[in-house]
Structures are given as C-alpha cells and as structure tokens.
Amino acid sequence: MSNLSAPGSDALSAQVPDYPMPRAADCPFDPPPARHTLQAQASISRVRLWDGSTPWLVTRYADLRALLADPRISADATRLHYPHTGAAQKERRRESRSFVAMDDPEHARLRRMVTAAFSIKHVEALRPAIQAIVDDLIDAMLAGPKPVDLVQAFALPVPSKVICELLGVPYSDHDFFQANSRVLMKRTTTPEQARAATGRLIDYLDRLIGEKLAHLADDLLSTLAARVQAGELSRREAADMGILLLVAGHETTANMIALGTLALLQHPDQLARLRESDDPKVTASAVEELLRYLTITHSGRRRVALEDIEIDGVTIRAGDGIVLANDIGNRDPATFPDPDELNLDRHARHHMAFGFGVHQCLGQPLARVELQVVYSTLYRRIPTVKLAVDLDEIPFKHDGSVYGVYELPITW
C-alpha cells in the first residue's frame, strides 16, 4: 500500500497537475485529454486547485460509484479542506447553505421536504404542460427571423418556464434570476460578485415566501412556506432551498438542451436516428446517452474524507479533500465500450451525470422528462435545423461550473 497523503512527501513535491484542465480545442464535447491520461494511469491521483490545495482526483467509474455511496466521505462544504471550485463558490456556500452541501441527517431532513414534487409520478403528470411549452416556443421560433440563438429563444425558456410553474415563481422575473444565476455559475466570478448575486436572490426568494405565507397556493414555495408556518423550517432556510431549486432547475437542463443539440448536429447519423423514430424508448435512450456523453457537471463532485479510505492501493487520509470526476468516469472504457463515441442506442442509464448515492440529483426525473420532450419534438418540427456559424465560432462555457454554450445560432 502506498501513502501519498502525507504533507511533504515525494509525491506531493513532484509535479501535480492543475485542475480543472483545458479541453482540446478540436474536441469540445470530450473531457480534457489530461484527464483521460490520469484515468489510464491510475484511478486516483493528486491535483492542484485554484487555492493551491492538492485534493485527490478520482477518475474511474467503479471507484467513483463506490465513493459516492460511501458514508465515510462528507459533502459538508463548511469542513476544512473541502475542495471548493473557486473563491466565488466558497463565498456562495458561506452566504447560502443548501442541503446538497450538507450531510445526513440534516441533508435528509431538508431534502425530504421537496422530494414529492420531483417524484416520477408527479413529473410525468407535467409532461403535457412541458410539451405545450416546447411547442409554443418552437412556434415562435418558426414565425420569427432567422438565424436565431437557440439558447435565448428556446433552451433557457423551456426549463425556466417549467421550474417557475413548479415553484410558483413569476416567469416575468426570468431576466432577473437568470442574470444572477449566470454570475454564480461562472468560475471567474469574484467573491464580492457572488455575495451580491446571492444576496439579491435571497431577498427575492424571501419576498416570494412572504407572499406565500400570506396566501398559500399549490406550488413548491407554498410547500416550503407551510413548513415555515409549522416551525419545521426557518424562513432563511426556505429561501436558501428556493435558490437551489430555482438555479439548478433551469441552468442544467438549459445547457443540456443547447449542448445536446450541438452534439447531435455534429453527429448527423445519430440526429437522424432520433428524428426518424417515434419510439419513446429510443428517445429515452438518447437522453441517457447524451447525459453520459456530455456530463455537463464537469467540475466533479466535491467531498472530504471522514475516515481513512483505501482506493486502488492508495490511502486517502481523514480530512483529505476529494474531487470525484464523474465526467471522465462516464468515459471509462471498463464500463462503457468505445466511450468517446456518441451512440444513442447504447444502454447508458447507469451513467453518473446526476451523481450517485444519497446526494444524487433531486431533479433528475424532471430533467429527463424535459429532455425527452425537447429531443423528441425539436428536430422533428424543424427537420432541416443546422448551425448558422462554424463550430469554432461557438462560445463554449469553459469558465462555467456547468458546461454548455453561451450562444447557439441556428437556422433552417
């Protein structure tokens, strides 16, 4: 057994690669080449973060899955040596604590309060409303000028309208919450900018919860307000949960819609497979493969070891930070043959795009239905859709904690 965790050891004094690593310019859909190299060499290695800390990076699927389900690691972002993605995220965690960055039992207590709204049964009941939103937005695109930016005209409005309906947030405020979300999603955001954006969102959600306290309705913010009335939740906790649900509820799906469309346009055979089939199973399979292939949460899941843990002959010491690189884990050839190929017929449901274990994404049933509706509708209704610019002109979110594109000009 090797122990590479002792400060001052030869391993730490050797060259430790910076993390995150740059993607290859000609392979914008693939994880960085250096991450492939690390995965091929070993499942676990040291990397250097923005603040000079050197947490462990885990890259192989089996070890990632095992660790994400291991109670010996903590998601508590207030712990010493927690590997924050940047100074802004560290500040955001300080200003607004959400249950995704907590451990049980507190994590489970808060998460249970909103689980029912994201159950498969409840989300399936939303499918006709989601279909209507998608169709209306496509109607508007077809009636408008060409080219059009798919991000602003379609990818952002779809999940924004859905999460607003679910939460009870006025969609007319979308410019406000989308602008502040963008600030929080960028790794280049300063702590001061993160603090200001978080403060604006807290004030906004607190005001809405105050309105729900006066007039409870059939929406998720009213559910949280009722918990406040019952003394089970503080008003600040309710606002923090509202921020999490509002930001995560539109950012991730919006990026998957736009980036997934771009990936399909670059793989016309796969796009044709999806467009020409009316089998819901083909659409569902396509969604899972695109989630695996793109894994837009490309900064990894962040944890701290609570006890010594041995992985691949290496000892992670209690207190060590851990970055669980689910993006490269979803490209592990030991689990997914020919992992760098986009194959919509692949059985990829066991991917880790939503994480794994008790902290796996709460909203994944909703994201799946939204993407199934989008991918089964958009390319059939606009069968000649194509890029309006060259691929190298597309601005990718290399600086985002969630990967995607800032703009996607399309025409038909």
N, C-alpha and C positions, 0 to 999 in steps of 0.2 A: 504494500500500500504506500502511495506517495502522499505527503502532506505539503501542499503548495500554498497553504493559507497563512503561514507564519510571516509576520512583517519582517522585511529584510532578507527573506530567503532568496536563493539564487533565481528562482522562477520569477519573483516579483522585480528583481533588479534587471532581469532580461527585458527585451523589448516587448511591451504589452501594447496590442493594437488599440487605437481609439474606437469608441463605439458611440453613436452609430457609424457605420462605414458607408462610403458612397456607392450608389448603384452604377452599373455600367451604362454609359450614355446610349448605347445601341440596344440595350435590353431593359427598358423601363419597367417591365412587368415582373422582372426577376429580382429576388433578394440580391444584395451586394455580393460580388464574386468572392470577396474575402470571407464572407460568412459561409459560403459553400466550402472554402478551403478549410476553415476551422472545423466544420462538421465532419469532413472527410478525415481529419487528423485525430480528433477526439470528441467525445460528447461534451466535455466541459473544459473551459479554459478561462484565463483572466482577460478582462478588457478594461480600458480606461475611459471613464466618463468625463463629462464637462467640468466637474469639480475636482478632478484628479484622483477620485476614488477608483478602486480596482475590484469591482464585484466579479462574481463568477458569471460566465455566459454558458447556458446550456442549449445545445443545438439539435440533439437527436430526439426523434418523436417519442420513443418508448420512455426515455428518461424524463422528458418534458411532461408527459401524461402522468407518470408516477409522482413527480414532484408537485404538480398542480393539485393532486389529490392527497398530498401528504400533510397531516396536521402538524408536522414539525417545522413547517415554514409559515411565516406570517405575512399578511397583506397590509398590516398596520403601517401607514405612511408616516406616523409620528416616531417610529422607532429609530434609534441611532443606526447609521449605516444603511438606511433604506435608500435604494438606488434611484433617486428621482430622475426623470428625463431631462430636467433643466431647472434653472433658478425660478422660472415662472411657474412651473408645475409645483415646485416646493412651496412657493408663496400661495398658490391657489389651494393646496391641501391645508395650509395653515388657516386660510381665510374661510374655507368652506369644506367641511368634512362630510364625505358621503360614505355610505355603507360599503362601497366597493373597496375602500381603503381601510376597512376595519376587520377585526377577527370575530369569530363567534365567541360568546353568544350575542353580542351587540349587533354584529352583522346580520345574523339570522333574524333577530327580533325586528329590525327595521325592514329588511328585505321582505319578510312575510306580509308586511302591511300593504305592499303593492303587487304581490305575486299574482293575485287573481286576475288583475287587469291584463296581464300578459300570458295568461293560460292559453293553450292551443284552442280550447273550445271558444273562449271569448274572442280571440283574434280571428278565428275562422268566421265568426259572425260578422266581422268587419269587412270581409272580403268584397261584398257587393259595393260598399261605400268606397273602398280603396279603388275598385275598378272604375267607379264613376269619376273619381278624382283624376285618375290616369287618362280616361277617355276625354274628359273636359280639357285637360292640359294639351293633349295631342290635337284636339280640335282647334285650340287657339294657335298652336304652332303652325298647323296646316293652313290656317286662314291668314297668317301673318307673313312678314317679309322673310326672305332667305338671303344669306345664311342666318342661322340663329345659334345662340350659345345654349347648348343643351343643359348646362349647369344651372343657369339662371331661369330658363324657360320651363324646365321640367325636373331635373334631378333634385334640386333643392325644394321646389314647391311640393312635390309628392309627399315625402316623409314629414315635411313641416306642417302641411295641412292635416295629415293623419295624427301626428302627435299633439297638435293643438286641439283637435277634436277629442282625443282621448283624455288629455289633461284638463281641458276646459280653459285653454289659453286663447285669447283672440288672435286669429291669424293676421289681422290687420297690424299687429305688432311685430310681424316677422322680420322686417328690416332691422329693428332694434335687437332682437335676440340673436339673429344670425350674425350681425356685426360683432357683438360681444363674444359669441361663440368662436368666431374666427380668431379673435385675439387670444383666447385661451387655448386654441388648438395649435398655435404656431410655436415651435421650439425657440424662435428668435425673439419672442415676446419678453420684455423686461419684467422683473418682479413688480415694479411700480404699475406697469400697464395691466398686469394680471390682477393686482389688488384692486385697481379701479374698475376693471371689467367685472370682476367677481362681485364687488360692492354694488354695481348697477343692477346686476342680475338678482342679487339677494333682495335689494329694495323692491324690485319689480315683482318677484315671486311672493314676497311678504305682503305686498299690497293686494295681490290677487287672492292670497289665502285669507286676508282680512275680509275681502268681499265674499268669499265662500262661507266664512264663519257667520256672516250676516244672512246669507241666502244659499243654503246647501243645494247642490244640483247633482245630476247624475254624471259625474266626471271624477277623474282621479285626484285632482286638487281638493275637491269636496270630501273625498275619502280621507285625505290627509287632514283636512280641517276638522272633520269629525273626530279623528284621533286626538287632535289638539284639544277639542272640547272635552273629550273623555279623560284628559290628563295623561294619555299614553305617549304623547309626543310634544315636545316644545315647539313653539311657533318657528324658531330658528331652525330646528331640525327639519321641520316640514318644508321650509324654504330651501334648505340645502338639498333635500331629496327632490324638490321640484326642479332645481337647476340641473341636477344629474339627469333626470328623466327628459327634460326639455332639450338639453345639449346633445346627450347621447342618442336621443330619439330621432334626431334629424341628421346629425353630422355623418354618422357611419353609413347609413343607408344612402344618403345623397352621394357620397363618394363611391359607393359600390355601383350605383346606377350609372354614373358617368364613366368611371374607370372600367366597369364591366362592358359597357357599350364600346369603348375604345378598344378593349382587348378583342372583342368579337369582330370589330371592323378590321382588325389586323389578322384575324383568322377566319376568312370568309367561308371556308368549308364548315366550320363549327357554327357560324352565324346562320348558314343555310339549313343546317341540321335542326336548329332551334326554330327558325322561322317557318319551316315547312311541316313541322309536326304539330298536331293539335292534341297530343297525348300529354295530360298533366304530369305523368311520371317523367317524361322527357324534360319538361320544364323544371320540375323539382330537382332532377339530377343535374341539370345545367346550373342551377343556383348553387348547389353544393360544390360543384367543381370550380365555379368562378370564385366562390368564397375561399376555397383551398388555394387555388392558383394565385390569387391576388393578395389574400391575407392583409387587409389594409391597416390593421392594428400592428404596424411594422416596427414599433418601438419595444416590443416584448412585454410580457407580464413581469411586474417588479415585486420582489419578495425579500424577506430577511429570514435567515435560518434561526430557529429557536433552540435547536439541539445540533450536535454533530451528525452529519449525514454523509454516507459514502456513496459516491456516484462514479462508476467506471474507474474504480481504483483510486479515486481522489477523495480526500476528506474535506467537506465543507464544514467549517467550524461554526459553532453557535455564535450568532452576531454578524456573520458574513452576509453581505448583500448578494442577491441572485437576480439575474436577468434571464427570463425564460423566453427564448426566441421562437415564438410559435410560427413566425413566417417561414423560417428555414426548416423548422420541424415539419411543416406541411409540404416541404420539398424533399423529405428524407426518402431516398431510394429504397431503403429497407422496408418502408411502409407503403409507399406509392411508386410502383414501377414507372419508369420514364417520367419522373416528377415534374420536369420542366416543360412537358407537353400539355397543352390545353386540350382535354378530351372530355367532352360533355357527356359521353356515355360511361365515364368512369364512376365507380361506386365510391364516392368520396365523403359520404355522410360522417365518417369518423374523424374528419379534419378537426383542427383546433382553432379555427378562425374566431370562434366565440369563447375560447378558453376551455377549461375543463375543471371538474370538481365543484365545490360549493360556491366558488366565485364566478362560475361561467355566466356569460351574458344573460341578464334577466330578460332582455327584449328580443332574444333570438327568434321566438315564434312570430313576432310581429315583423321583424326584418325579413324572414323567409317568405311570408305571405306577400309583403310589399314587392319583393324582388320577383317572386313568381308572377304576380300580376303585371309588373313592368316588362319583364323579359318575354312574356307570352303575348304581349299586346303591341309594344312599341315597334318592333321590327316587322310585324305583320301589317300594321296600319301604315307604316312608312317603309315599304319594302326596298326602296332604292336609296335609303339613307346612306350617306357617305361623309367622310371628313371634308371640310371646306378649306383646310390648310394642310400642309405637310406635317407628318408626325413630329418632326424635330422642332416645329413651331408651337407644340402643345406645352403649356406651362404646368409641369408636374409639381405636386406638393412634397418636394424633398425635405422641406423645412417644417412639415406638419407632423404632429403626433399621430394623426390618421392620414394614410396615404390616399392620394387621388389626383385630380387635376383642378386647377383654378378656373379654367375655361375649356369648353369643348365645342368649337364652331362646327356645325354640321349643315348639310344641305341635302337636297334630294331631287 
